Structures are given as structure tokens and as C-alpha cells.
Amino acid sequence: HTLQLKLLQIPNIMSIVGAPKRIQEISAEGEEPPPEFFVKKDTIFAGNLGSVSSIQIPIIDLNLLSLNPNSEAYKDEISKLLDTLSSCGVFQVIGHGMSSSYLEEIRNLIKKFFCLSIEEKQKYGRVADGYEGYGNDPIFVEGQVLDWCDRLLLTAYPQDQINLHFWPQNPPNFR
């Protein structure tokens, strides 16, 4: 199945809140953007954001998702994944086969990338109607709750779909 989504051409997020600044600049200066633009109602994050650290993040085991789709363990895990995606959308993945040292190396490279200047990060910016690259999430519907987080989305598999244009050259070992 192919899922096709139409991205709305809505003004830059900063023009929506009436400021020519990025959310990180607004936050650093102590300004508060309107809550309707960044808090999704009816989720575990909609209440007191100060209590986020006490929230139990669901754990998804990829080993269970590689089992026979007719097995109870598979059905339970896929049900938990679908429920998590439709509620808070945040989960921890285990059973992926990556070593702790490899994950730590990736974490350090990502931290270095996000510490770069805005100009350097924007060299790998996503296009207006695409997902891949650096930037904010696309806007699908008018009035959509905006995710103020910068992100870097890269295709790593299958290899024939990797677009190195979006893969940072800085830090040097990122690619």
C-alpha cells in the first residue's frame, strides 16, 4: 500500500506566531509562543509539562515484531505499537540488535550536528513538500498543532533510496 499525503503550503511557522525568530530564539529570550501551536490536547503531554519525566514511555520489542504475525506475542506487540502511535507517538525500541557503543556514537554525532549553526544545519534542509532533511515537521492541515522541535529525518534503508544530499558532511563521520 502507498500512503500519499498532501502537504499544505502554510506560511512559515514563525510568521504564524508573528515573530521572525525560530522557537529556540523565542525560548532563550523567555517569550512564550501561543500554547495552541505546540501542545497537543488529549495526549499524555497535554497536562503539566513539568511532570513529563514521570511518564512511562512504552517499550516496543522489535524481536516480537519479527515473529509469526499469527502469534499472540506478535499481535500484542503490534497492538501496543499502534496504540502508542495513535496516542503519544513516543516509544523506546529494544531488540534492534545495535550495540550500546554504536548507539552512543550515533548519539554523539547527532548532538554535534544539532549544536552547529542554523546556517550549517540548513544546508541539509528539507524541501517544502518533503519529509527528508533538517527542519520542522510538515504541516498537513490548517490548525494543526505544530511540533516546535527541529529534526533531521534521513532514509537509511533501502540503500537505493538514500539521498546523500540530506546527509550532513559535518560532523565529519556523520555519513
HUVEN-V325090 format. One record per residue. RES is the residue in one small letter. SS is DSSP state (H for helix, E for strand, - for the rest). OMEGA is omega in radians with two decimals (* if undefined). BURIAL is + if it has 9 or more other C-alpha atoms within 8 Angstrom, else -. Layout:
res & ss & omega & burial
RES & SS & OMEGA & BURIAL
RES & SS & OMEGA & BURIAL
This chain:
res & ss & omega & burial
h & - & 3.09 & -
t & - & 3.10 & -
l & - & 3.11 & -
q & - & 3.13 & -
l & - & 3.09 & -
k & - & 3.12 & -
l & - & 3.11 & +
l & - & 3.04 & +
q & - & -3.13 & -
i & - & -3.11 & -
p & - & 3.07 & -
n & - & -3.12 & -
i & H & -3.10 & -
m & H & 3.12 & +
s & H & 3.10 & +
i & H & -3.13 & -
v & - & 3.03 & -
g & - & -3.14 & -
a & - & 3.13 & -
p & - & -3.09 & -
k & - & 3.03 & -
r & - & -3.09 & -
i & H & 3.13 & +
q & H & 3.11 & -
e & H & 3.13 & -
i & H & -3.12 & +
s & H & -3.12 & +
a & H & -3.14 & -
e & - & 3.08 & -
g & - & 3.10 & -
e & - & 3.14 & -
e & - & 3.03 & -
p & - & -3.13 & -
p & - & -3.08 & -
p & H & -3.10 & -
e & H & 3.13 & -
f & H & -3.08 & +
f & - & 3.09 & +
v & - & 3.12 & +
k & - & -3.14 & +
k & - & 3.06 & -
d & - & 3.02 & -
t & - & 3.13 & -
i & - & -3.12 & -
f & - & -3.03 & +
a & - & -3.11 & +
g & - & -3.12 & -
n & - & -3.10 & -
l & H & 3.09 & -
g & H & -3.10 & -
s & H & -3.10 & -
v & H & -3.10 & -
s & H & -3.14 & -
s & H & -3.12 & -
i & - & 3.08 & -
q & - & 3.10 & -
i & - & 3.13 & -
p & E & 3.11 & -
i & E & 3.12 & -
i & E & -3.11 & +
d & E & -3.14 & +
l & H & 3.08 & +
n & H & 3.13 & +
l & H & 3.13 & +
l & H & 3.08 & +
s & - & 3.11 & -
l & - & 3.07 & +
n & - & -3.12 & -
p & - & 3.11 & -
n & - & -3.12 & -
s & - & 3.14 & -
e & H & -3.13 & -
a & H & 3.09 & -
y & H & -3.10 & +
k & H & 3.13 & +
d & H & -3.08 & -
e & H & 3.12 & +
i & H & 3.08 & +
s & H & 3.11 & -
k & H & 3.12 & +
l & H & -3.13 & +
l & H & 3.10 & -
d & H & 3.13 & -
t & H & 3.14 & +
l & H & -3.12 & +
s & H & 3.12 & -
s & - & -3.06 & -
c & - & 3.10 & +
g & - & -3.12 & -
v & - & 3.10 & -
f & E & 3.07 & +
q & E & 3.14 & -
v & E & 3.02 & +
i & E & 3.11 & +
g & - & -3.10 & -
h & - & 3.07 & -
g & - & 3.13 & -
m & - & -3.12 & -
s & - & 3.10 & -
s & H & -3.12 & -
s & H & 3.10 & -
y & H & 3.12 & -
l & H & 3.11 & +
e & H & 3.09 & -
e & H & 3.11 & -
i & H & 3.13 & -
r & H & -3.12 & -
n & H & 3.10 & -
l & H & 3.13 & +
i & H & 3.09 & +
k & H & 3.13 & -
k & H & 3.13 & +
f & H & -3.07 & +
f & H & 3.05 & -
c & - & 3.13 & -
l & - & 3.10 & -
s & - & 3.09 & -
i & H & -3.12 & -
e & H & -3.14 & -
e & H & -3.13 & -
k & H & -3.11 & +
q & H & 3.03 & +
k & H & -3.09 & -
y & H & -3.07 & +
g & E & 3.10 & +
r & - & 3.08 & +
v & - & -3.02 & -
a & - & -3.09 & -
d & - & -3.12 & -
g & - & 3.13 & -
y & - & -2.96 & +
e & - & 3.10 & +
g & E & -3.11 & +
y & E & 3.04 & +
g & E & 3.07 & +
n & - & 3.12 & +
d & - & 3.09 & +
p & - & 3.09 & +
i & - & -3.09 & +
f & - & -3.08 & +
v & - & 3.09 & -
e & - & -3.11 & -
g & - & 3.13 & -
q & - & 3.03 & -
v & - & -3.07 & +
l & - & 3.06 & +
d & - & -3.03 & -
w & - & -3.10 & -
c & - & 2.92 & -
d & - & 3.13 & -
r & E & 3.07 & +
l & E & -3.13 & -
l & E & -3.10 & -
l & - & 3.02 & +
t & - & 3.14 & +
a & - & -3.11 & -
y & - & -0.05 & -
p & - & -3.04 & -
q & H & -3.11 & -
d & H & 3.12 & -
q & H & 3.11 & -
i & - & 3.09 & +
n & - & -3.06 & -
l & H & 3.08 & -
h & H & -3.10 & -
f & H & -3.11 & +
w & - & -3.09 & +
p & - & 3.00 & +
q & - & -3.14 & -
n & - & 0.09 & -
p & - & -2.99 & +
p & - & -3.08 & -
n & - & -3.03 & -
f & - & -3.10 & +
r & - & * & -
